Amino acid sequence: MTQPERPIFVVGCPRSGTTMLQLMLHAHPRIAIPPETRFLMAAYDARSDFGDLRMPNNRLALARWIVERKKTRFADLGLDGERIIEQIVAGPPTLGSALGIVLRAYAARFGKPRWGDKRPGYFQRISALRRLFPDAQIVQLIRDGRDCVASLKEMDWYKQDSYHALATWVESIEAGQRAARSLGPESYHRLYYERLISDPATELKALCDFLGEDFDPAMCEPDQVAAVAVPGRKVWHARTHEEVTTTRAGTWRTRLTAAEIALCETVAGDLLREHGYEVDGAARPDRGDHAHYRRVAAHRRLAARKRDLLDFVHRRTEPSEVAYQPPSAPLPD
């Protein structure tokens, strides 16, 4: 049972276990999912800057933008930059094709035909991903929102507060619900972190059915590939080098304050229940906390609408097609 070359994208609220899921997929003998890249959505948002990609010089400029900018994290992929530049210039004249060449090359580095990417924040850009890769399969990992909030607020790199963390979880769940309705079961699949760590084999078999791949037991040992698929500088992913464990599930009870728990269960109680999480809901948040959250959520919704409006405008003036096209001829070695 094998699937044609459909890209696989892992999404979810940050700190929901998406890196563990990335590694589980990467452990499959036919699938390679790289460390988080920083060029897919950045390139999509800047697509007008590159001009008409039917012009080789414009593809060259795009290729160098991907390969040579430190912000793109291209160096984490372990690829030959000059070779990738040559392949993009020689490849199909669309943005999705150029980006796909990089991801395909990462998979080829491991001798695998299936490719994709993982970044939690992609839940905000599912429509853009599907424009770039129309046949993409979206895999969303959901974790108890209270655990996500607890974990996010402890990260040195997270510069927001628990209000923003909670809003991010709510947005990720709502985005997944929209994707489930619009994409259907052939293109969208949902997993739950707690079930995945409790019974990896069962959950991963269902994921493989969705992907059209045979399950491989190696997927249950993501720690075996962490050394090659997680950059060492990402110390906050240290647990990915350990065996899958259930010890981190439900730790929000001791990691969140009573006020934070009350806010989470009041604001997101219905969503938590809908996705199978028990909610006491007895405590009510302070009015000031609730009002602060509403302001944060409203500000974030406004920012999302502005982003969507800007994307709509850019779509009307795109200099060339964006959808991925497979190479019609072998690319330069």
Short mmCIF file of the C-alpha atoms (twelve columns), coordinates in Angstrom:
data_MODEL
# 
_entry.id   MODEL 
# 
loop_
_atom_site.group_PDB 
_atom_site.id 
_atom_site.type_symbol 
_atom_site.label_atom_id 
_atom_site.label_alt_id 
_atom_site.label_comp_id 
_atom_site.label_asym_id 
_atom_site.label_seq_id 
_atom_site.Cartn_x 
_atom_site.Cartn_y 
_atom_site.Cartn_z 
_atom_site.pdbx_PDB_model_num 
ATOM 1   C CA . MET A 1   0.000   0.000  0.000   1 
ATOM 2   C CA . THR A 2   1.812   3.117  -1.201  1 
ATOM 3   C CA . GLN A 3   0.731   6.637  -1.986  1 
ATOM 4   C CA . PRO A 4   1.825   8.914  -4.828  1 
ATOM 5   C CA . GLU A 5   4.068   11.814 -3.930  1 
ATOM 6   C CA . ARG A 6   1.691   13.786 -1.726  1 
ATOM 7   C CA . PRO A 7   3.467   16.226 0.602   1 
ATOM 8   C CA . ILE A 8   2.834   15.812 4.335   1 
ATOM 9   C CA . PHE A 9   2.558   18.833 6.635   1 
ATOM 10  C CA . VAL A 10  2.418   18.555 10.432  1 
ATOM 11  C CA . VAL A 11  0.633   21.378 12.259  1 
ATOM 12  C CA . GLY A 12  -0.555  22.104 15.780  1 
ATOM 13  C CA . CYS A 13  -0.315  24.478 18.683  1 
ATOM 14  C CA . PRO A 14  3.323   25.012 19.730  1 
ATOM 15  C CA . ARG A 15  4.403   22.582 22.486  1 
ATOM 16  C CA . SER A 16  1.765   20.051 21.483  1 
ATOM 17  C CA . GLY A 17  4.256   17.329 20.535  1 
ATOM 18  C CA . THR A 18  4.689   18.131 16.845  1 
ATOM 19  C CA . THR A 19  8.447   17.519 16.971  1 
ATOM 20  C CA . MET A 20  7.857   14.042 18.379  1 
ATOM 21  C CA . LEU A 21  5.367   13.401 15.571  1 
ATOM 22  C CA . GLN A 22  7.852   14.752 13.029  1 
ATOM 23  C CA . LEU A 23  10.369  12.180 14.252  1 
ATOM 24  C CA . MET A 24  7.817   9.379  14.204  1 
ATOM 25  C CA . LEU A 25  7.130   10.160 10.556  1 
ATOM 26  C CA . HIS A 26  10.825  10.550 9.800   1 
ATOM 27  C CA . ALA A 27  11.432  7.079  11.238  1 
ATOM 28  C CA . HIS A 28  9.215   5.622  8.503   1 
ATOM 29  C CA . PRO A 29  11.308  4.045  5.716   1 
ATOM 30  C CA . ARG A 30  9.519   6.054  3.019   1 
ATOM 31  C CA . ILE A 31  8.993   9.446  4.712   1 
ATOM 32  C CA . ALA A 32  11.359  12.288 5.588   1 
ATOM 33  C CA . ILE A 33  10.224  15.356 7.539   1 
ATOM 34  C CA . PRO A 34  12.978  17.936 8.160   1 
ATOM 35  C CA . PRO A 35  13.663  20.176 11.130  1 
ATOM 36  C CA . GLU A 36  11.545  23.316 11.057  1 
ATOM 37  C CA . THR A 37  12.289  25.416 8.008   1 
ATOM 38  C CA . ARG A 38  11.768  29.144 7.957   1 
ATOM 39  C CA . PHE A 39  11.324  29.721 4.247   1 
ATOM 40  C CA . LEU A 40  7.989   28.308 3.068   1 
ATOM 41  C CA . MET A 41  5.617   30.968 4.363   1 
ATOM 42  C CA . ALA A 42  8.247   33.695 4.194   1 
ATOM 43  C CA . ALA A 43  8.735   32.962 0.488   1 
ATOM 44  C CA . TYR A 44  4.984   32.788 -0.081  1 
ATOM 45  C CA . ASP A 45  4.426   36.176 1.570   1 
ATOM 46  C CA . ALA A 46  7.312   37.702 -0.431  1 
ATOM 47  C CA . ARG A 47  6.379   36.022 -3.728  1 
ATOM 48  C CA . SER A 48  5.768   39.270 -5.575  1 
ATOM 49  C CA . ASP A 49  9.339   40.355 -4.804  1 
ATOM 50  C CA . PHE A 50  10.780  37.540 -6.909  1 
ATOM 51  C CA . GLY A 51  8.940   38.508 -10.081 1 
ATOM 52  C CA . ASP A 52  7.829   36.155 -12.822 1 
ATOM 53  C CA . LEU A 53  9.456   32.798 -12.102 1 
ATOM 54  C CA . ARG A 54  9.253   31.861 -15.759 1 
ATOM 55  C CA . MET A 55  12.417  33.969 -16.001 1 
ATOM 56  C CA . PRO A 56  15.499  31.924 -15.002 1 
ATOM 57  C CA . ASN A 57  17.170  34.940 -13.370 1 
ATOM 58  C CA . ASN A 58  14.191  35.321 -11.052 1 
ATOM 59  C CA . ARG A 59  14.349  31.646 -10.089 1 
ATOM 60  C CA . LEU A 60  18.034  32.149 -9.382  1 
ATOM 61  C CA . ALA A 61  17.258  35.074 -7.066  1 
ATOM 62  C CA . LEU A 62  14.625  32.992 -5.261  1 
ATOM 63  C CA . ALA A 63  17.013  30.053 -4.937  1 
ATOM 64  C CA . ARG A 64  19.736  32.194 -3.421  1 
ATOM 65  C CA . TRP A 65  17.200  33.765 -1.054  1 
ATOM 66  C CA . ILE A 66  16.281  30.288 0.207   1 
ATOM 67  C CA . VAL A 67  19.797  28.905 0.436   1 
ATOM 68  C CA . GLU A 68  21.897  31.850 1.586   1 
ATOM 69  C CA . ARG A 69  19.777  33.659 4.198   1 
ATOM 70  C CA . LYS A 70  20.426  32.457 7.752   1 
ATOM 71  C CA . LYS A 71  16.793  33.118 8.664   1 
ATOM 72  C CA . THR A 72  15.645  30.318 6.367   1 
ATOM 73  C CA . ARG A 73  17.478  27.681 8.464   1 
ATOM 74  C CA . PHE A 74  18.530  25.998 5.205   1 
ATOM 75  C CA . ALA A 75  21.790  24.939 6.867   1 
ATOM 76  C CA . ASP A 76  19.848  22.609 9.195   1 
ATOM 77  C CA . LEU A 77  18.888  20.445 6.207   1 
ATOM 78  C CA . GLY A 78  22.399  19.219 5.434   1 
ATOM 79  C CA . LEU A 79  22.041  19.856 1.695   1 
ATOM 80  C CA . ASP A 80  24.450  21.106 -0.961  1 
ATOM 81  C CA . GLY A 81  23.344  24.704 -1.474  1 
ATOM 82  C CA . GLU A 82  24.825  25.165 -4.936  1 
ATOM 83  C CA . ARG A 83  23.224  21.964 -6.154  1 
ATOM 84  C CA . ILE A 84  19.831  23.087 -4.834  1 
ATOM 85  C CA . ILE A 85  20.244  26.450 -6.561  1 
ATOM 86  C CA . GLU A 86  20.970  24.706 -9.874  1 
ATOM 87  C CA . GLN A 87  17.936  22.461 -9.468  1 
ATOM 88  C CA . ILE A 88  15.583  25.344 -8.700  1 
ATOM 89  C CA . VAL A 89  16.801  27.284 -11.726 1 
ATOM 90  C CA . ALA A 90  16.340  24.192 -13.906 1 
ATOM 91  C CA . GLY A 91  13.010  23.248 -12.324 1 
ATOM 92  C CA . PRO A 92  9.407   24.212 -13.026 1 
ATOM 93  C CA . PRO A 93  8.670   27.974 -12.882 1 
ATOM 94  C CA . THR A 94  6.464   28.133 -9.784  1 
ATOM 95  C CA . LEU A 95  7.110   29.007 -6.168  1 
ATOM 96  C CA . GLY A 96  5.720   25.700 -4.885  1 
ATOM 97  C CA . SER A 97  8.028   23.846 -7.252  1 
ATOM 98  C CA . ALA A 98  11.101  25.667 -5.959  1 
ATOM 99  C CA . LEU A 99  10.155  24.982 -2.347  1 
ATOM 100 C CA . GLY A 100 9.262   21.383 -3.155  1 
ATOM 101 C CA . ILE A 101 12.675  20.832 -4.730  1 
ATOM 102 C CA . VAL A 102 14.302  21.613 -1.374  1 
ATOM 103 C CA . LEU A 103 11.996  19.310 0.583   1 
ATOM 104 C CA . ARG A 104 12.322  16.523 -1.997  1 
ATOM 105 C CA . ALA A 105 16.103  16.849 -1.819  1 
ATOM 106 C CA . TYR A 106 15.985  16.460 1.962   1 
ATOM 107 C CA . ALA A 107 13.993  13.254 1.550   1 
ATOM 108 C CA . ALA A 108 16.389  12.041 -1.137  1 
ATOM 109 C CA . ARG A 109 19.259  12.564 1.315   1 
ATOM 110 C CA . PHE A 110 17.761  9.648  3.262   1 
ATOM 111 C CA . GLY A 111 16.727  7.664  0.189   1 
ATOM 112 C CA . LYS A 112 13.009  8.328  0.753   1 
ATOM 113 C CA . PRO A 113 10.281  9.291  -1.751  1 
ATOM 114 C CA . ARG A 114 7.766   11.022 0.574   1 
ATOM 115 C CA . TRP A 115 8.483   14.506 1.827   1 
ATOM 116 C CA . GLY A 116 6.899   17.390 3.698   1 
ATOM 117 C CA . ASP A 117 7.503   19.787 6.549   1 
ATOM 118 C CA . LYS A 118 6.608   20.469 10.176  1 
ATOM 119 C CA . ARG A 119 5.958   23.773 11.848  1 
ATOM 120 C CA . PRO A 120 3.293   24.321 14.492  1 
ATOM 121 C CA . GLY A 121 2.340   27.752 13.176  1 
ATOM 122 C CA . TYR A 122 1.330   26.307 9.828   1 
ATOM 123 C CA . PHE A 123 -2.135  25.888 11.346  1 
ATOM 124 C CA . GLN A 124 -2.546  29.606 10.573  1 
ATOM 125 C CA . ARG A 125 -1.593  29.125 6.919   1 
ATOM 126 C CA . ILE A 126 -3.284  25.922 5.791   1 
ATOM 127 C CA . SER A 127 -4.901  27.647 2.820   1 
ATOM 128 C CA . ALA A 128 -1.514  28.978 1.703   1 
ATOM 129 C CA . LEU A 129 0.050   25.527 2.075   1 
ATOM 130 C CA . ARG A 130 -2.679  24.078 -0.093  1 
ATOM 131 C CA . ARG A 131 -2.117  26.763 -2.711  1 
ATOM 132 C CA . LEU A 132 1.561   25.864 -2.844  1 
ATOM 133 C CA . PHE A 133 0.909   22.110 -2.645  1 
ATOM 134 C CA . PRO A 134 -2.684  21.417 -3.772  1 
ATOM 135 C CA . ASP A 135 -2.526  17.705 -2.959  1 
ATOM 136 C CA . ALA A 136 -0.883  18.151 0.450   1 
ATOM 137 C CA . GLN A 137 -2.005  16.017 3.362   1 
ATOM 138 C CA . ILE A 138 -2.399  17.953 6.613   1 
ATOM 139 C CA . VAL A 139 -1.749  16.176 9.921   1 
ATOM 140 C CA . GLN A 140 -2.775  18.036 13.068  1 
ATOM 141 C CA . LEU A 141 -1.655  17.014 16.539  1 
ATOM 142 C CA . ILE A 142 -3.860  18.172 19.412  1 
ATOM 143 C CA . ARG A 143 -2.812  18.283 23.058  1 
ATOM 144 C CA . ASP A 144 -4.704  19.398 26.148  1 
ATOM 145 C CA . GLY A 145 -4.668  23.183 25.874  1 
ATOM 146 C CA . ARG A 146 -3.790  23.560 29.534  1 
ATOM 147 C CA . ASP A 147 -0.596  21.544 29.025  1 
ATOM 148 C CA . CYS A 148 0.259   23.630 25.953  1 
ATOM 149 C CA . VAL A 149 -0.158  26.853 27.933  1 
ATOM 150 C CA . ALA A 150 1.921   25.479 30.809  1 
ATOM 151 C CA . SER A 151 4.718   24.399 28.480  1 
ATOM 152 C CA . LEU A 152 4.754   27.555 26.379  1 
ATOM 153 C CA . LYS A 153 5.075   29.904 29.313  1 
ATOM 154 C CA . GLU A 154 8.176   27.975 30.481  1 
ATOM 155 C CA . MET A 155 10.029  28.317 27.173  1 
ATOM 156 C CA . ASP A 156 12.843  30.884 27.082  1 
ATOM 157 C CA . TRP A 157 12.091  31.611 23.434  1 
ATOM 158 C CA . TYR A 158 8.397   32.323 24.045  1 
ATOM 159 C CA . LYS A 159 8.095   36.073 24.542  1 
ATOM 160 C CA . GLN A 160 4.335   36.230 25.091  1 
ATOM 161 C CA . ASP A 161 2.250   35.507 28.200  1 
ATOM 162 C CA . SER A 162 -0.281  32.841 29.150  1 
ATOM 163 C CA . TYR A 163 -3.122  34.887 27.623  1 
ATOM 164 C CA . HIS A 164 -1.466  34.680 24.207  1 
ATOM 165 C CA . ALA A 165 -0.610  31.020 24.755  1 
ATOM 166 C CA . LEU A 166 -4.245  30.190 25.477  1 
ATOM 167 C CA . ALA A 167 -5.413  32.198 22.461  1 
ATOM 168 C CA . THR A 168 -2.926  30.318 20.289  1 
ATOM 169 C CA . TRP A 169 -4.346  26.972 21.384  1 
ATOM 170 C CA . VAL A 170 -7.918  28.097 20.737  1 
ATOM 171 C CA . GLU A 171 -6.934  29.386 17.293  1 
ATOM 172 C CA . SER A 172 -5.183  26.120 16.436  1 
ATOM 173 C CA . ILE A 173 -8.246  24.069 17.362  1 
ATOM 174 C CA . GLU A 174 -10.610 26.303 15.415  1 
ATOM 175 C CA . ALA A 175 -8.285  26.276 12.394  1 
ATOM 176 C CA . GLY A 176 -8.209  22.484 12.506  1 
ATOM 177 C CA . GLN A 177 -11.981 22.312 12.626  1 
ATOM 178 C CA . ARG A 178 -12.209 24.507 9.534   1 
ATOM 179 C CA . ALA A 179 -9.610  22.369 7.758   1 
ATOM 180 C CA . ALA A 180 -11.476 19.181 8.618   1 
ATOM 181 C CA . ARG A 181 -14.645 20.590 7.049   1 
ATOM 182 C CA . SER A 182 -13.015 22.021 3.932   1 
ATOM 183 C CA . LEU A 183 -10.431 19.336 3.160   1 
ATOM 184 C CA . GLY A 184 -12.211 16.175 4.218   1 
ATOM 185 C CA . PRO A 185 -10.760 12.864 5.425   1 
ATOM 186 C CA . GLU A 186 -8.551  12.336 2.376   1 
ATOM 187 C CA . SER A 187 -6.476  15.434 3.083   1 
ATOM 188 C CA . TYR A 188 -6.841  16.160 6.819   1 
ATOM 189 C CA . HIS A 189 -6.082  13.862 9.740   1 
ATOM 190 C CA . ARG A 190 -6.237  14.573 13.471  1 
ATOM 191 C CA . LEU A 191 -4.253  12.889 16.240  1 
ATOM 192 C CA . TYR A 192 -4.250  13.441 19.984  1 
ATOM 193 C CA . TYR A 193 -0.993  13.713 21.886  1 
ATOM 194 C CA . GLU A 194 -2.282  11.815 24.918  1 
ATOM 195 C CA . ARG A 195 -3.432  8.859  22.832  1 
ATOM 196 C CA . LEU A 196 -0.252  8.928  20.770  1 
ATOM 197 C CA . ILE A 197 2.029   8.611  23.789  1 
ATOM 198 C CA . SER A 198 -0.213  6.010  25.442  1 
ATOM 199 C CA . ASP A 199 -0.588  3.719  22.429  1 
ATOM 200 C CA . PRO A 200 1.782   4.809  19.655  1 
ATOM 201 C CA . ALA A 201 1.289   1.751  17.461  1 
ATOM 202 C CA . THR A 202 -2.492  2.087  17.226  1 
ATOM 203 C CA . GLU A 203 -2.406  5.816  16.538  1 
ATOM 204 C CA . LEU A 204 0.424   5.562  14.018  1 
ATOM 205 C CA . LYS A 205 -1.286  2.728  12.162  1 
ATOM 206 C CA . ALA A 206 -4.304  4.988  11.704  1 
ATOM 207 C CA . LEU A 207 -2.012  7.784  10.532  1 
ATOM 208 C CA . CYS A 208 -0.354  5.474  8.023   1 
ATOM 209 C CA . ASP A 209 -3.777  4.422  6.718   1 
ATOM 210 C CA . PHE A 210 -4.506  8.096  6.096   1 
ATOM 211 C CA . LEU A 211 -1.176  8.615  4.367   1 
ATOM 212 C CA . GLY A 212 -1.557  5.485  2.273   1 
ATOM 213 C CA . GLU A 213 1.569   3.904  3.734   1 
ATOM 214 C CA . ASP A 214 2.304   0.661  5.526   1 
ATOM 215 C CA . PHE A 215 2.920   1.056  9.241   1 
ATOM 216 C CA . ASP A 216 6.478   0.412  10.388  1 
ATOM 217 C CA . PRO A 217 7.234   -0.338 14.078  1 
ATOM 218 C CA . ALA A 218 10.288  1.931  13.902  1 
ATOM 219 C CA . MET A 219 7.870   4.853  14.046  1 
ATOM 220 C CA . CYS A 220 7.253   4.044  17.711  1 
ATOM 221 C CA . GLU A 221 10.890  4.820  18.529  1 
ATOM 222 C CA . PRO A 222 11.328  8.456  17.430  1 
ATOM 223 C CA . ASP A 223 14.307  8.900  19.752  1 
ATOM 224 C CA . GLN A 224 16.327  6.717  17.365  1 
ATOM 225 C CA . VAL A 225 16.265  9.412  14.651  1 
ATOM 226 C CA . ALA A 226 16.354  12.516 16.852  1 
ATOM 227 C CA . ALA A 227 20.105  12.908 16.433  1 
ATOM 228 C CA . VAL A 228 19.769  13.434 12.676  1 
ATOM 229 C CA . ALA A 229 16.408  15.237 12.506  1 
ATOM 230 C CA . VAL A 230 16.529  17.682 15.443  1 
ATOM 231 C CA . PRO A 231 19.280  20.350 15.508  1 
ATOM 232 C CA . GLY A 232 21.366  20.090 18.669  1 
ATOM 233 C CA . ARG A 233 20.942  23.792 19.433  1 
ATOM 234 C CA . LYS A 234 17.233  23.208 20.113  1 
ATOM 235 C CA . VAL A 235 17.752  22.244 23.737  1 
ATOM 236 C CA . TRP A 236 14.014  22.597 24.440  1 
ATOM 237 C CA . HIS A 237 13.558  19.428 22.366  1 
ATOM 238 C CA . ALA A 238 15.882  17.398 24.594  1 
ATOM 239 C CA . ARG A 239 13.109  14.931 25.456  1 
ATOM 240 C CA . THR A 240 12.854  13.869 21.814  1 
ATOM 241 C CA . HIS A 241 16.105  11.967 22.425  1 
ATOM 242 C CA . GLU A 242 14.320  9.854  25.042  1 
ATOM 243 C CA . GLU A 243 11.760  7.070  24.728  1 
ATOM 244 C CA . VAL A 244 8.107   8.027  24.353  1 
ATOM 245 C CA . THR A 245 6.586   8.510  27.794  1 
ATOM 246 C CA . THR A 246 3.267   9.555  29.320  1 
ATOM 247 C CA . THR A 247 4.849   11.453 32.203  1 
ATOM 248 C CA . ARG A 248 4.212   14.923 30.745  1 
ATOM 249 C CA . ALA A 249 0.491   14.471 30.136  1 
ATOM 250 C CA . GLY A 250 -1.717  16.362 32.580  1 
ATOM 251 C CA . THR A 251 1.120   18.191 34.312  1 
ATOM 252 C CA . TRP A 252 -0.775  21.474 33.910  1 
ATOM 253 C CA . ARG A 253 -2.294  20.722 37.312  1 
ATOM 254 C CA . THR A 254 0.974   21.653 39.006  1 
ATOM 255 C CA . ARG A 255 2.444   23.980 36.373  1 
ATOM 256 C CA . LEU A 256 -0.429  26.458 36.056  1 
ATOM 257 C CA . THR A 257 -1.701  28.818 38.717  1 
ATOM 258 C CA . ALA A 258 -5.280  28.515 39.935  1 
ATOM 259 C CA . ALA A 259 -6.087  31.730 38.062  1 
ATOM 260 C CA . GLU A 260 -4.637  30.340 34.823  1 
ATOM 261 C CA . ILE A 261 -6.586  27.094 35.173  1 
ATOM 262 C CA . ALA A 262 -9.805  29.024 35.777  1 
ATOM 263 C CA . LEU A 263 -9.203  31.163 32.703  1 
ATOM 264 C CA . CYS A 264 -8.383  28.184 30.485  1 
ATOM 265 C CA . GLU A 265 -11.451 26.247 31.574  1 
ATOM 266 C CA . THR A 266 -13.767 29.221 31.202  1 
ATOM 267 C CA . VAL A 267 -12.494 30.442 27.838  1 
ATOM 268 C CA . ALA A 268 -11.766 27.064 26.246  1 
ATOM 269 C CA . GLY A 269 -13.945 24.715 28.286  1 
ATOM 270 C CA . ASP A 270 -16.275 23.827 25.416  1 
ATOM 271 C CA . LEU A 271 -13.371 23.117 23.059  1 
ATOM 272 C CA . LEU A 272 -11.596 21.043 25.700  1 
ATOM 273 C CA . ARG A 273 -14.713 18.948 26.316  1 
ATOM 274 C CA . GLU A 274 -15.377 18.590 22.596  1 
ATOM 275 C CA . HIS A 275 -11.955 17.025 22.186  1 
ATOM 276 C CA . GLY A 276 -12.310 14.657 25.111  1 
ATOM 277 C CA . TYR A 277 -10.591 16.554 27.926  1 
ATOM 278 C CA . GLU A 278 -12.190 16.637 31.364  1 
ATOM 279 C CA . VAL A 279 -12.995 20.088 32.680  1 
ATOM 280 C CA . ASP A 280 -14.046 20.944 36.210  1 
ATOM 281 C CA . GLY A 281 -14.963 24.510 35.409  1 
ATOM 282 C CA . ALA A 282 -15.994 25.246 38.982  1 
ATOM 283 C CA . ALA A 283 -13.637 28.172 39.498  1 
ATOM 284 C CA . ARG A 284 -14.355 31.423 37.689  1 
ATOM 285 C CA . PRO A 285 -11.544 33.659 36.463  1 
ATOM 286 C CA . ASP A 286 -10.997 37.153 37.740  1 
ATOM 287 C CA . ARG A 287 -12.949 39.665 35.641  1 
ATOM 288 C CA . GLY A 288 -9.749  41.497 34.855  1 
ATOM 289 C CA . ASP A 289 -8.096  38.309 33.579  1 
ATOM 290 C CA . HIS A 290 -11.104 37.481 31.427  1 
ATOM 291 C CA . ALA A 291 -11.224 40.992 29.987  1 
ATOM 292 C CA . HIS A 292 -7.484  40.912 29.298  1 
ATOM 293 C CA . TYR A 293 -7.858  37.628 27.422  1 
ATOM 294 C CA . ARG A 294 -10.705 39.018 25.327  1 
ATOM 295 C CA . ARG A 295 -8.543  41.990 24.338  1 
ATOM 296 C CA . VAL A 296 -5.655  39.718 23.412  1 
ATOM 297 C CA . ALA A 297 -7.901  37.394 21.388  1 
ATOM 298 C CA . ALA A 298 -9.550  40.322 19.584  1 
ATOM 299 C CA . HIS A 299 -6.177  41.824 18.700  1 
ATOM 300 C CA . ARG A 300 -4.976  38.496 17.326  1 
ATOM 301 C CA . ARG A 301 -8.166  38.014 15.287  1 
ATOM 302 C CA . LEU A 302 -7.681  41.465 13.780  1 
ATOM 303 C CA . ALA A 303 -4.077  40.651 12.889  1 
ATOM 304 C CA . ALA A 304 -5.214  37.409 11.216  1 
ATOM 305 C CA . ARG A 305 -7.864  39.245 9.197   1 
ATOM 306 C CA . LYS A 306 -5.280  41.801 8.063   1 
ATOM 307 C CA . ARG A 307 -2.967  38.969 7.003   1 
ATOM 308 C CA . ASP A 308 -5.754  37.283 5.055   1 
ATOM 309 C CA . LEU A 309 -6.735  40.548 3.373   1 
ATOM 310 C CA . LEU A 310 -3.144  41.224 2.377   1 
ATOM 311 C CA . ASP A 311 -2.902  37.719 0.951   1 
ATOM 312 C CA . PHE A 312 -6.094  38.302 -1.035  1 
ATOM 313 C CA . VAL A 313 -4.592  41.454 -2.538  1 
ATOM 314 C CA . HIS A 314 -1.343  39.670 -3.374  1 
ATOM 315 C CA . ARG A 315 -3.221  36.859 -5.096  1 
ATOM 316 C CA . ARG A 316 -4.643  39.372 -7.553  1 
ATOM 317 C CA . THR A 317 -1.179  40.584 -8.534  1 
ATOM 318 C CA . GLU A 318 0.882   37.400 -8.429  1 
ATOM 319 C CA . PRO A 319 3.523   37.503 -11.164 1 
ATOM 320 C CA . SER A 320 3.407   33.726 -11.778 1 
ATOM 321 C CA . GLU A 321 1.766   30.488 -10.692 1 
ATOM 322 C CA . VAL A 322 2.488   29.264 -7.179  1 
ATOM 323 C CA . ALA A 323 1.313   25.628 -7.223  1 
ATOM 324 C CA . TYR A 324 3.893   22.856 -7.089  1 
ATOM 325 C CA . GLN A 325 4.629   21.057 -10.354 1 
ATOM 326 C CA . PRO A 326 6.740   17.887 -10.451 1 
ATOM 327 C CA . PRO A 327 9.845   18.215 -12.633 1 
ATOM 328 C CA . SER A 328 9.156   17.141 -16.210 1 
ATOM 329 C CA . ALA A 329 12.780  16.059 -16.647 1 
ATOM 330 C CA . PRO A 330 15.548  14.873 -14.292 1 
ATOM 331 C CA . LEU A 331 17.114  17.749 -12.366 1 
ATOM 332 C CA . PRO A 332 20.886  18.375 -12.354 1 
ATOM 333 C CA . ASP A 333 22.818  16.068 -10.002 1 
# 
